[in-house]
Amino acid sequence: MSLVAVSNLTVRFPVYGVDSRSLKKHIARAAVGGRIDRGHVGVQNVTALNDVSLFLRPGDRLGLVGPNGAGKTTLLRCIAGAYEPDAGRVEVHGKIASLLDMSLGIDPSATGYDNIRLRGLIGGTSPSEMARKIDEIAEFTGLGPYLDLPLKTYSAGMQTRLAFAVTTSVDAEILLLDEWLAAGDADFQDKAHERLVSLVERSRILVFASHNLEMIRSYCNKIMRIEAGQASPIFDISRLDELLAA
């Protein structure tokens, strides 16, 4: 059975060579961010997540809300396996698809077609499966002959189109999304939205971090607020406004 179990998760990032008083003074002026702790001489620790726990089963669609720097992306990256916990445990059962880092697996000197294959392999898709999918992915990007050119000739929007098309071509049991992708013109954004909705519907578990409350309400049935690394309990989506007002 697919599941995501996070127990007492704490993640700290060391900051080297920064005077503790100046760092704390700088953070004090910010509205968001993790807790600053004294570490070894010349090292300060920023606690990005502190004692966070959650449990998700098939059918759960969890929306993560909170200000920039609150720890939402850090939590998604821990679930994806990109970050190791400093304390606590993350247990995941099921194939993951994550739209977190559009630059992952991108080789600027390789062609668009080569990057489709490379990103697919990094995402866990076999070469034979990528061979079956490549024509559909290429058509969806709308990049045409540019797919035979190196990625260094692409604009940022064209690279995002390519990465989005590959990432959303897989069927995953657990889908991790970080914000919405503004890639290309209005026509492509409409296509991208339809493709993403289809991927969400096919997944068993969704964890979606966003400031777009309309999309949170559309995609999610549960909600959690994260602020300064501290997480609320999980609530039903009907309590979203109440949670934001707290």
C-alpha positions in Angstrom: 0.0 0.0 0.0 1.2 3.5 -0.8 2.0 5.7 2.2 4.0 8.6 3.4 4.9 8.6 7.1 7.0 11.4 8.6 7.8 11.1 12.3 9.3 13.9 14.4 11.3 15.2 11.4 14.0 17.8 12.1 16.2 19.3 9.5 19.1 21.7 10.2 21.3 23.6 7.7 24.7 24.7 9.0 25.9 28.2 8.1 29.7 28.6 8.1 31.8 31.7 8.6 29.0 34.0 9.7 29.2 36.1 12.9 26.4 34.8 15.2 25.3 38.3 16.3 25.1 39.7 12.7 23.2 36.6 11.5 20.7 36.7 14.3 20.2 40.5 13.8 19.6 39.8 10.1 17.1 37.0 10.7 15.3 39.1 13.4 14.4 41.6 10.6 12.8 38.8 8.5 9.2 37.7 8.9 10.0 34.1 8.1 12.7 31.5 8.3 13.9 28.7 10.6 15.3 29.0 14.1 18.9 30.0 14.6 21.0 27.9 17.0 24.5 28.3 18.2 26.7 25.5 16.8 30.5 25.1 16.9 32.8 28.1 16.7 32.1 29.9 13.4 29.1 27.7 12.6 25.4 28.5 13.1 22.5 26.1 12.5 19.3 27.1 10.8 16.5 24.7 11.8 14.4 24.5 8.7 11.9 21.9 10.1 11.4 21.1 13.7 9.6 18.0 15.0 7.3 17.7 12.0 5.0 14.6 11.8 2.4 13.5 9.3 0.8 10.3 7.9 -0.7 10.0 4.4 -2.7 7.1 2.9 -4.1 6.5 -0.6 -6.7 9.2 -1.4 -5.0 11.9 0.7 -4.4 15.2 -1.1 -2.4 17.3 1.3 -1.9 21.1 0.7 1.0 22.8 2.4 0.5 26.5 3.1 2.7 29.1 4.8 5.0 32.0 4.0 8.2 31.9 1.9 11.0 30.2 3.8 8.6 28.4 6.1 10.0 24.9 5.3 7.4 23.7 2.8 10.0 22.9 0.1 12.3 21.3 2.6 9.6 18.9 3.7 8.9 18.0 0.0 12.6 17.3 -0.6 12.8 15.2 2.5 9.8 13.1 1.3 11.5 12.8 -2.1 14.7 11.6 -0.5 16.8 14.6 -1.5 17.5 15.6 2.2 18.4 13.4 5.1 16.8 14.1 8.5 18.9 15.4 11.3 16.4 13.7 13.6 13.2 11.7 13.1 12.2 9.5 10.3 10.7 9.6 6.8 9.1 6.4 5.4 7.7 6.3 1.9 6.1 3.4 0.1 5.3 3.9 -3.6 6.8 5.4 -6.8 7.4 9.1 -6.5 7.1 11.8 -9.2 8.3 15.2 -8.0 8.0 18.6 -9.7 10.4 20.3 -7.4 13.6 21.1 -9.3 13.2 21.8 -13.1 17.0 21.8 -13.5 17.5 18.2 -12.3 19.1 16.0 -14.9 19.5 18.8 -17.5 22.7 18.8 -19.6 23.0 22.1 -21.5 25.4 20.7 -24.1 23.1 17.7 -25.0 20.1 17.9 -27.4 16.5 18.2 -26.3 15.9 14.5 -27.2 18.9 13.4 -25.2 17.7 15.4 -22.2 14.3 13.8 -22.4 16.0 10.4 -22.1 18.4 11.5 -19.4 15.7 13.1 -17.2 13.5 10.1 -17.7 16.2 7.7 -16.5 16.9 9.9 -13.5 13.2 9.8 -12.7 13.3 6.0 -12.6 11.8 5.3 -16.1 13.5 2.5 -18.0 15.1 3.1 -21.4 12.5 0.9 -23.2 9.6 2.8 -21.5 11.2 6.2 -22.4 11.5 5.0 -26.0 7.7 4.4 -26.1 7.0 7.8 -24.5 9.4 10.0 -26.3 7.2 10.9 -29.3 4.3 11.9 -27.1 6.6 14.0 -24.9 8.2 15.7 -27.9 4.8 16.6 -29.3 3.6 18.0 -26.0 6.6 20.3 -25.6 5.8 22.0 -29.0 9.5 22.6 -29.5 9.7 20.9 -32.9 13.1 21.1 -34.5 14.6 22.7 -31.4 14.7 19.2 -29.9 17.6 18.4 -32.1 19.6 21.3 -30.8 21.6 21.6 -27.5 19.7 22.9 -24.5 22.1 25.9 -24.2 20.3 27.3 -27.2 16.9 27.2 -25.4 15.3 30.0 -23.4 14.4 29.4 -19.8 10.7 28.9 -20.8 11.7 26.3 -23.4 13.7 24.4 -20.8 10.8 24.4 -18.4 8.5 23.1 -21.1 10.9 20.2 -21.7 11.3 19.3 -18.0 7.6 19.6 -17.3 6.7 17.3 -20.2 9.1 14.6 -19.1 8.3 14.8 -15.4 4.5 14.6 -16.0 4.8 11.7 -18.5 5.1 9.1 -15.7 2.5 7.4 -13.7 3.3 7.8 -10.0 1.7 6.6 -6.8 3.0 9.6 -4.8 3.1 13.1 -6.5 5.1 16.0 -5.0 4.4 19.5 -6.3 6.0 22.8 -5.4 4.1 25.8 -6.7 2.7 26.1 -10.2 4.8 26.2 -13.4 4.5 29.3 -15.5 5.9 27.9 -18.7 5.4 29.5 -22.1 2.4 31.2 -23.5 -1.3 30.9 -22.4 -2.0 28.0 -24.8 0.8 26.0 -23.3 -0.2 26.8 -19.8 -3.7 25.5 -20.5 -2.2 22.3 -21.8 0.1 22.1 -18.8 -2.8 22.5 -16.4 -4.8 19.8 -18.1 -1.8 17.4 -18.0 -1.1 18.2 -14.4 -4.8 17.6 -13.3 -4.6 14.2 -15.1 -1.4 13.3 -13.3 -2.9 14.3 -9.9 -6.0 12.2 -10.6 -3.9 9.2 -11.4 -1.7 9.5 -8.3 -2.7 7.9 -5.0 -1.1 10.5 -2.7 -0.5 14.2 -3.4 1.6 16.7 -1.4 1.3 20.2 -2.9 3.0 23.3 -1.6 1.5 26.6 -3.0 0.5 30.1 -2.2 -2.4 29.7 -4.7 -5.4 29.0 -2.5 -7.7 28.4 -5.4 -5.4 25.5 -6.6 -5.1 24.2 -3.0 -8.9 24.0 -2.8 -9.1 22.5 -6.2 -6.5 19.7 -5.7 -6.5 19.0 -2.0 -8.7 17.5 0.6 -6.4 18.1 3.6 -4.3 21.0 4.7 -1.3 21.7 6.9 0.3 25.1 7.7 4.1 25.4 8.1 5.7 28.5 9.6 9.3 29.0 10.7 9.8 25.2 10.5 6.8 24.4 12.8 3.9 22.4 11.4 0.3 22.5 12.4 -1.8 19.3 12.7 -3.4 18.1 9.4 -7.0 19.4 9.0 -9.8 18.9 6.5 -9.6 21.4 3.6 -12.9 22.9 4.8 -10.8 24.5 7.6 -8.4 26.3 5.3 -9.6 29.8 6.0 -9.7 29.1 9.7 -6.1 27.8 9.6 -4.8 30.8 7.7 -6.5 33.2 10.1 -4.9 31.6 13.2 
